[in-house]
């Protein structure tokens, strides 16, 4: 299932997607969706780590020693 989302990329970015689409025979939408999927994975990971860091700094997240981490993983 897909939904419509409005974005306003620069003309340069639009031209690059169009050139890639022409060169490969795929649609611009294919590449834009691929880029969005890849970037959301990265953004979720980065902001998840930043959230955990804030939780740790606020005392709401406990750090483990290397030995505790190994034990928790069954190593």
Protein Blocks (a to p, Z undefined) as FASTA:
>chain_A
ZZdddddddfklmmmmmmmmmmnopafklmmmmmmmmmmmmmmmmmmmmmmmmmmmnopa
ccddfklmmmmnoZZ
